[in-house]
Amino acid sequence: MLVKEINPEIIQKFESLNYDTYESSVVLEWQSKLSRGSQVLLHSLRWVLAALIGFLTGFVAFLIDFFVYKISGWKFNLTELAIPSGCETSSSLRCYIRPLFVYIAINLVLVAISGFLVAYLEPVARGSGISEIKCYLNGIKIPRLVRIKTLFSKAVGVLCSVAGGLLVGKEGPMIHSGAVIAAGITQGKSSTWNADLKILRLFRNDREKMDFVAGGAAAGVSAAFGAPIGGVLFAMEEGASHWSSPLTWRVFFASMLSTFSLNFFLSGAGEDKSKWGQLSRPGLISFGSFDIGEKSGYNINLFPFFIVLGLIGGFLGAFYNFLNIKLAELRRKYLKTSFSRWLEVILVGLVTSVLSFTLSFSTHTCYLNTAETNSERKLIYCKKGYYNDMATIFFDTQEQSIKNLFHFSGNYSYTTLALFSIIYFLMSCWTYGIYAPSGLFIPTILSGASYGRLFGEICQHLFPKLSISPQVFALIGSASFLGGVMRMTISLTVIMLEATNDISYGLPIMLTIMIAKIVGDLFNHGLYDEHIHINEIPFLEWEYPLRIDQIAVLKAKDVMSKEVKYFHETTTPGEIKQVLTTCSHYGFPVVSQEQKFRGLILRNHLIVILKHKFSLQKQQVRVGVTSFSNSETENIDSSSNSHDENLKLNHNFNRSFNDKDILENEKFMDDYPRYTTIEEIELDEGDYNKIVDLKPYINTCPYFLLEDTPLQRVFDLFRTMGLRHLVIIDSTFKVVGMITRKNLCLEPHHAEAIKRNSYRGKYFAEKYLESDNETQKSSIYGKIKMENITSNWNSNDLNESLLGKTDHRVKKRK
């Protein structure tokens, strides 16, 4: 697969996070002074914060579930009260218009609130937030993703979305909510409330914050499905770049406390207060026990049917993703104002309300009520003693509808299941991506369960001698569609198992998810990944998306940025301010008098130094910062001689500063994460030509590589270590370039480099020039274009861009 081409202008708005440790003299000195008690306190605080993350995530999940249940119950009761008497068997308009009006009015008010919170207050709260959290854990800073205002918009918005009848779930947004909680409380600082707990500033760096966010995301999964193990695996599989055993324990601890706190609060939320403390609901949704009498479990001869369900899930999941991405592209093109986005949310709510109520009224079948129905709402528009099969799954909460498909042993007509599957598939596809908080797990589970139940009903009719349970087929169908849409593997399997609470279904669930993923991957990516790509976020996959023969010819120098700005170890505040004002780079190499690489310093650290005006001396020097390209390397020594001589005359490089001259590490922690901008820094006129010694603040141990390092090694180091910058040097230890994730995500670099370096391309080029047969030349030319992954060539380019020595040999032969 070719690297997706990303618009360089769009990519600039995304900053990277730095998981690498910053090891300057100031940091190392601060660490060396930490007492044993301080180190124990630091370790203990991580566990305390993990517990707090789990507890608060569970509590937020409880609040959302409690109010969704109350509002939904109130809505359905009012709608049923609006149905005139005598409508059990009547299909007159008077039985339809008034309850429909009540149902639509309530839903539209709730949906309008949800859309307003996102479209006008906090747009980043749209959707489930899983794509964005994946990007954050991948090392990408999404603006306003983990702010308190985002949490408010997400929690209240998803409450209104679900209660308002949108085909969305509240489980997905819980992952985002957990991540926001983790990012907020662990920093001990709020600009909104103007509060700062100094004791937690030890965790104010990207590395600690990303670890806590991974714990918050796992706690969100645990609260949503009662799946603490699945939550840990989700954070490992879908997010974090770097993982460790201590982090695994803390994330698991947060996940367990999340499901426990949710369970505890839910136990006392019912009318029977005597059950307070009876922990029987581990998550927002539980699939319940599949003990269904004589047809419990499944037989080995049902595996071919499960494989077919996996294939169906893969094809339908790929089609679902295709449609959703096309809708997302249309939204980006046409819905550019907050009002238009809000209007679409209201329109979706209106269409959903009309369809769900109309189908329950007009297309249902009434069956004799001989089984447990669990809800009186299923009896509408049927005479006493009968239930409405369409209302059983459409006119109810989505969690209850899933349980009905999984466990209800009554009949569903083929027409009801088929119509519900099609309508739900299309409407949920339209809904996901609108400007409202919306989860994807529940809609995909319900869509898969409906066609799985239909498939099971048909198989039961066709093969009466087999022990077929349509309820089990509904479970396997939901797993197949989840796998086809999301393309997750081990974490999704474990989440389904923990929600089912029956390990005997592990093999068929895993099998169908794997088959659905394999089939779906033939057509497109998982939906979360597709949304990352369409937003042109520089996300780094686990493997580099080029063929082995293509990546083998690429070196670090082929993709690095050759225009690099760097500082000398000693420079002036004026030069620092000038460089930071004229460029947006975040990391700057620092070099010695001889232009040898000495380390790396960050933009925010330079700003903090200027802000506090530390280490400024009154000697004057000339320029202390330089920029160069690879082609200018030869000129650096000669052009910098006068500069270095000037530095030697005016400043002693080996002079040690006293402690009072050096800015304490706590100052850098205090400003994290919203540092002062360079435009806000004001220097006195006399400060511009003073000297600032950068040596105490330089990260002297950053990762760096030689320019001829294979690109595969560059990518592996960058991805596994969570780097933000990678300095590239030549054999003389001089800086020749810099690599960031943006260099690894921009396709034109790779195409041009492969055109220069492809051995197979040169081979075909030689064959092209040697051939006199136009048909053969045309065929070879096609192979050249394929090998060099570009369609912009013509045959006249061959001599200039591919041949090298080959061209020389051909000319000599002629």
C-alpha positions, -999 to +999 in steps of 0.1 A: +000+000+000+013+034-009+018+061+017-013+083+016-004+117+002-011+145+027-016+181+020+016+198+035-005+229+045-030+208+065-003+187+082+013+218+096-016+224+120-008+192+139+020+191+164+036+160+177+040+148+212+074+137+225+075+104+243+113+105+245+128+116+278+146+150+279+180+146+295+196+180+299+220+190+327+192+208+344+169+178+344+196+153+354+207+176+383+171+179+395+167+141+393+199+135+413+186+157+441+153+137+445+153+120+479+142+085+484+110+097+499+103+119+469+108+089+446+084+068+467+059+096+466+062+099+428+057+062+424+027+062+448+011+091+431+010+073+398-011+045+415-033+070+433-040+089+401-047+056+383-073+048+409-088+083+407-090+080+369-109+047+371-133+059+398-142+092+380-146+075+347-170+050+362-189+078+379-192+098+346-204+066+329-230+061+356-243+097+353-247+093+315-264+059+318-287+071+346-300+101+328-303+083+295-325+057+311-347+082+329-351+105+299-358+076+275-383+060+299-401+094+302-401+098+264-415+064+256-442+067+283-454+100+270-455+086+235-475+056+246-499+079+265-505+099+233-518+068+215-556+070+216-576+041+230-589+015+206-557+016+184-547-020+192-558-032+158-565+000+140-543+016+114-561+049+111-541+082+111-555+093+145-535+064+160-504+076+142-502+114+140-505+125+177-480+100+192-456+106+163-457+143+169-449+138+206-421+114+198-405+137+172-408+168+194-390+152+224-363+137+202-356+169+182-352+190+214-326+165+227-308+161+194-307+199+189-290+203+223-264+176+213-257+192+180-254+227+194-228+216+220-206+203+192-213+226+163-210+258+183-192+250+216-166+223+209-163+206+175-137+182+186-163+165+207-181+151+176-182+113+169-169+087+193-134+104+197-117+070+193-099+081+161-086+112+179-075+093+210-057+068+188-039+097+172-030+112+206-015+079+218+003+076+185+020+109+194-001+136+177-014+166+196-050+172+185-060+208+195-085+209+224-089+172+225-085+167+262-100+200+276-126+202+303-150+219+279-146+189+255-156+165+283-187+185+291-198+187+255-190+150+250-209+137+281-239+159+279-240+156+241-239+118+240-266+117+267-289+138+245-279+119+213-288+085+227-319+097+246-330+116+215-332+085+194-301+089+172-287+055+161-255+060+182-241+044+213-227+060+245-200+033+248-175+048+223-176+083+237-168+069+271-133+061+258-128+097+249-143+109+282-119+086+302-090+100+283-100+136+290-104+128+327-070+112+328-053+141+310-070+167+333-066+154+368-031+141+365-017+175+356-031+192+387-037+224+368-066+241+352-065+273+332-104+273+333-105+274+371-071+291+375-059+263+398-025+247+402-015+218+425+022+220+426+026+185+438+015+171+405+038+191+383+062+161+383+039+146+357+038+176+334+055+162+303+043+143+273+056+109+284+037+109+317+006+124+302+003+099+274+006+070+298-022+084+319-043+090+288-038+053+278-051+044+313-081+067+308-090+052+275-088+017+289-110+027+318-135+040+293-137+007+275-140-011+309-169+011+320-186+008+286-186-030+284-175-043+318-143-054+301-112-044+321-090-069+302-104-057+269-097-021+279-060-028+285-057-047+252-075-019+234-050+007+247-021-016+237-035-027+203-050+006+191-031+033+207+001+035+227+034+035+209+055+024+239+045+000+265+059-014+297+050-039+324+044-012+352+022+007+328+002-025+321-005-029+358-016+007+363-038+006+333-054-026+344-059-012+379-077+019+365-099-004+343-109-026+373-118+004+394-138+019+366-161-011+362-163-014+400-173+022+406-199+021+378-213-012+392-214+003+427-234+034+416-257+015+394-266-009+422-282+020+441-298+037+412-329+015+410-360+018+430-350-011+453-325+005+476-319-028+494-297-038+464-272-011+470-238-027+469-250-058+450-226-057+421-243-073+391-239-047+363-202-044+354-207-022+324-231+001+305-240-029+284-239-066+292-250-092+266-264-115+294-262-153+297-268-174+266-283-203+286-313-209+264-324-244+273-319-274+251-302-253+224-276-238+247-242-233+232-234-245+197-224-276+178-192-281+159-212-285+126-223-249+128-187-236+121-194-234+083-223-211+091-201-190+113-175-187+085-203-175+061-213-149+087-177-137+089-176-133+051-209-114+052-196-092+079-164-084+060-182-074+028-209-054+046-183-037+068-162-026+038-194-013+021-204+005+053-170+022+056-171+031+019-204+048+023-195+066+055-163+080+040-181+093+010-205+111+034-176+125+053-161+139+021-194+155+013-196+171+047-161+185+044-170+200+010-204+214+017-210+218+055-185+245+063-206+266+088-217+258+123-253+263+114-253+239+084-237+213+106-262+218+133-290+216+108-278+182+095-279+169+131-315+180+134-324+165+100-309+131+109-328+132+142-361+139+124-356+112+097-346+086+124-376+095+146-401+092+117-386+059+104-385+042+138-420+051+148-435+046+113-420+011+109-432+001+144-467+014+134-471+001+099-448-028+091-449-049+122-463-084+128-482-093+159-472-127+175-487-145+204-469-134+236-458-168+249-423-158+260-407-133+283-409-099+265-391-078+292-409-046+281-445-035+278-435-011+250-434-041+226-472-046+230-481-013+212-504-016+182-512-052+190-542-067+208-538-080+243-517-111+246-497-103+214-464-084+209-452-061+181-420-077+166-408-044+150-413-023+181-395-050+201-362-040+184-369-005+170-391+012+196-368+007+226-334+016+239-306+001+218-292-019+247-326-035+253-330-042+216-297-060+215-307-082+245-340-089+227-322-101+196-297-121+217-321-137+241-358-133+231-370-167+220-402-153+203-407-150+166-395-123+143-408-122+107-383-123+079-397-090+067-392-073+100-356-085+104-346-077+068-362-042+068-347-034+102-313-045+090-314-024+059-328+007+075-305+005+106-275-001+084-281+030+062-292+053+090-264+044+114-240+049+085-254+084+079-254+092+116-218+084+124-198+115+116-224+142+121-216+170+145-229+153+176-212+128+200-219+094+186-205+059+194-201+032+168-200+001+189-237-003+197-250+005+162-226-020+146-235-046+172-272-041+166-268-041+128-248-073+129-272-089+154-302-082+132-288-098+100-272-126+122-306-133+137-322-133+102-295-157+089-301-179+119-339-180+114-334-189+077-309-217+086-332-230+113-360-233+087-338-248+060-319-273+083-345-283+110-324-313+120-295-292+131-295-277+166-295-241+155-302-212+178-310-179+161-299-161+192-264-174+190-263-165+153-272-130+164-242-129+187-219-142+160-234-118+134-227-088+157-191-099+161-187-103+123-200-068+116-179-053+144-148-069+128-158-058+093-162-022+103-135-016+130-109-042+119-097-047+155-087-082+165-076-094+199-091-064+219-124-067+201-126-105+207-118-101+244-144-072+248-171-094+232-161-123+255-162-102+286-195-087+277-209-122+270-193-137+301-191-171+284-157-184+272-173-212+252-181-186+225-145-175+222-135-195+192-165-187+169-162-150+179-125-149+172-129-168+139-157-145+125-138-113+136-106-126+118-124-135+086-144-103+086-111-083+090-093-102+063-122-097+038-127-061+047-090-053+044-092-063+007-112-032+001-104-005+026-092+002+062-111+001+094-135+031+099-115+047+126-084+046+104-103+059+074-114+089+094-078+095+104-068+094+068-096+117+055-087+143+081-051+140+069-036+134+103+001+122+102-006+089+118+022+063+119+011+027+114+028-002+130+044-011+097+057+012+070+032+011+041+056+004+013+067-029-003+100-044+008+116-037-025+105-001-024+116+007+011+149-011+007+162+016-016+153+045+007+177+061+031+173+087+058+186+114+035+158+107+010+131+119+033+147+143+058+142+180+058+174+195+046+167+231+056+175+230+093+179+259+117+203+253+145+218+272+174+253+274+187+259+265+223+261+302+231+238+327+214+219+359+220+182+365+231+178+386+200+187+357+177+165+333+196+135+356+193+142+363+156+144+326+148+113+315+168+093+344+153+102+335+117+098+297+119+074+273+135+100+245+142+098+229+176+132+213+179+166+228+171+200+210+169+227+227+189+263+226+175+297+235+188+323+260+175+334+234+149+298+228+138+298+194+156+264+181+168+261+186+206+224+180+213+188+193+209+169+221+225+131+226+223+112+256+213+092+259+245+124+256+266+139+285+247+107+306+253+109+298+291+145+309+291+136+342+275+106+346+297+126+344+329+157+360+314+181+336+331+217+329+321+220+363+303+254+378+303+264+413+292+291+403+267+282+408+231+285+383+203+275+382+167+250+357+151+244+326+172+220+308+150+224+295+115+203+276+089+217+254+062+207+229+036+225+197+026+240+214-004+255+241+018+274+218+042+307+225+025+303+262+031+295+260+068+331+259+081+344+288+061+313+309+067+314+304+104+351+310+110+346+347+118+317+339+140+336+314+160+366+337+164+343+364+177+328+340+202+363+330+214+372+366+219+341+376+238+331+346+258+347+317+276+328+285+264+342+264+293+331+287+321+307+270+345+276+289+356+267+292+392+234+277+404+218+311+405+226+316+368+206+285+358+169+282+354+154+255+377+137+225+361+104+234+380+100+265+358+097+243+327+072+221+344+050+250+356+044+263+321+034+229+306+014+223+285+003+257+273+035+276+271+038+313+265+040+321+227+071+339+213+049+369+204+041+374+241+078+376+250+090+411+255+128+419+257+143+451+270+164+469+244+195+459+264+187+422+264+190+416+227+228+414+225+234+397+258+247+361+259+226+331+268+245+298+274+223+270+262+245+242+274+226+235+307+193+232+288+204+210+259+192+174+257+227+159+252+214+124+245+187+127+217+183+100+191+203+107+159+213+086+129+236+088+100+223+101+067+227+067+050+207+048+076+180+026+059+145+042+061+131+010+077+154+015+107+144+052+108+107+043+109+111+015+135+130+038+158+106+067+153+075+045+158+086+024+187+102+051+208+075+077+202+099+103+189+091+138+178+125+147+162+153+126+148+185+145+139+205+133+109+242+137+108+270+129+083+302+109+090+319+140+104+292+145+130+278+176+113+240+181+112+227+176+076+189+172+083+160+165+105+132+140+104+098+144+120+066+123+115+056+147+088+086+136+067+075+100+071+040+107+060+046+129+029+044+106-002+063+128-027+096+122-009+093+085-013+082+086-049+111+108-060+137+088-040+125+055-055+128+070-089+164+078-082+173+046-064+152+017-077+175-011-089+146-028-107+137+006-122+172+010-136+171-026-150+138-019-168+152+014-181+182-003-197+159-028-213+137+000-226+166+017-244+179-015-258+146-025-273+135-015-308+100-030-306+075-003-297+050-028-282+078-042-260+089-007-250+054+002-241+052-028-218+085-021-202+076+016-197+045+004-178+067-016-155+089+014-149+060+035-139+047+007-116+081+002-100+084+039-093+049+044-080+042+075-101+020+082-130+036+116-139+064+102-160+068+101-198+094+083-218+115+114-223+122+115-186+141+082-186+175+094-197+175+122-170+158+106-140+165+069-140+195+058-160+227+071-145+254+047-155+229+027-176+225+057-200+262+060-203+266+023-211+239+025-238+255+055-254+289+038-254+274+007-270+259+027-297 
